[in-house]
Each structure stands twice: as structure tokens, then as C-alpha cells.
Amino acid sequence: MKTRLIAFTFLAAGALACNAFKHGSDTAEPSQPTVVQVDNQGFLDMTVYAARSSQRVRLGIATGNNKTNFNIPSILMSGLTPLHFVADPIGGRRASVSQEITVAPGDTVVLTIPPV
């Protein structure tokens, strides 16, 4: 009888351990998106780009006098990544380029476009 109890205990412990390993990846937190919040205080709508070295990706349009959130594509992110942002006015003449900033995956970057 004692042998059966010990065998059952080991069997139950083994099943619980296998179940924990099976669901281990399910309990990990999904990676958070990296976001740029554009606070466009100007009148003109802006096409916003994220750029890294020679690669530039269009994020979308930031409406004038409004705040807009854009996800930075994972193709631009690789650990700590130096990025700069370009705001190209629709119907305007000159794009604005931000200073370079180091961004980590999951960060939220705030980009303020002042009124002109």
C-alpha cells in the first residue's frame, strides 16, 4: 500500500511539472508595442516617419491640433535603437527632423510639433 502511495505521488508530481513546462510560454507577457505619441500643435496635418540610419518607414498622418499615437514597426527595433522622426507637412514646404533618440522596445516616445 505504501509503495502505491509513493508511486502515485511521483506520478502526480511529474504530471504537474510537465503541465507547468507546457504552459510556461503562455504565462510570459507579450511584448508591448513601441509607440510614438505625436502632439501636433500646428495647423497643418503632418506625415510622420520613423528613421534609423538609411531606413525610413511611414507611420501615418498626424492631424493638426491633435494628439495621435503610432506603433513603431518591429523591423526598425532591435534592442536599444537610435531613431529620429521626420514630420513632413501636407501642403507645406519643409519637413522637420527630430534629434536622434535611443528607444527600447515597449517605450512610449512623445514628439511635440510646435505651432508655426
SVG drawing of the C-alpha trace seen along z (x, -y; Angstrom):
<svg xmlns="http://www.w3.org/2000/svg" viewBox="-7 -80 30 82">
<polyline fill="none" stroke="black" stroke-width="0.4" points="0.0,0.0 2.8,-2.4 4.5,-1.6 1.4,-2.5 1.1,-5.8 4.7,-6.8 4.3,-5.8 1.1,-7.9 2.8,-10.9 5.7,-10.7 3.3,-10.3 1.2,-13.3 4.3,-15.4 5.6,-14.5 2.3,-15.4 2.2,-18.8 5.8,-19.5 5.0,-18.7 1.9,-20.8 3.9,-23.8 6.5,-23.5 3.8,-23.1 2.1,-26.4 5.3,-28.3 5.3,-30.2 1.6,-31.1 2.3,-32.9 5.1,-35.1 4.0,-38.7 3.5,-39.5 5.9,-42.2 4.5,-45.6 4.4,-47.8 6.8,-50.7 4.7,-53.8 5.3,-57.4 2.7,-59.9 2.7,-62.9 1.3,-66.1 0.7,-68.2 0.1,-71.7 0.3,-73.2 -2.5,-73.8 -1.2,-71.6 -1.5,-67.8 1.8,-66.0 3.0,-62.8 5.2,-61.2 8.1,-58.9 10.5,-56.9 14.0,-56.6 17.1,-54.6 20.4,-55.1 19.3,-54.7 15.9,-53.2 12.7,-55.3 9.2,-54.0 6.0,-55.9 4.0,-55.8 0.9,-57.8 -0.7,-61.2 -0.9,-63.3 -3.8,-65.6 -3.3,-69.3 -4.2,-70.4 -4.5,-66.8 -2.6,-64.0 -2.0,-60.8 -0.4,-57.5 1.6,-55.4 3.2,-52.0 6.8,-51.8 7.2,-48.8 9.3,-45.9 11.5,-46.0 13.0,-49.2 13.5,-47.9 16.4,-45.7 17.0,-46.2 18.1,-49.8 17.7,-51.5 18.7,-55.1 15.8,-56.6 14.8,-60.0 11.5,-61.2 10.5,-63.2 7.3,-65.3 6.5,-66.3 3.7,-68.9 0.9,-68.2 0.6,-71.3 3.8,-72.8 7.3,-73.3 9.7,-72.0 9.9,-68.8 11.1,-68.9 13.6,-66.3 13.9,-65.4 17.1,-64.8 18.2,-61.2 16.8,-59.4 17.5,-55.9 14.3,-53.8 13.8,-50.5 11.1,-48.0 7.9,-48.9 8.8,-52.6 6.4,-55.4 8.1,-58.4 6.4,-61.8 7.0,-64.0 5.7,-67.6 5.3,-69.6 5.0,-73.3 2.7,-75.7 4.3,-77.8"/>
</svg>
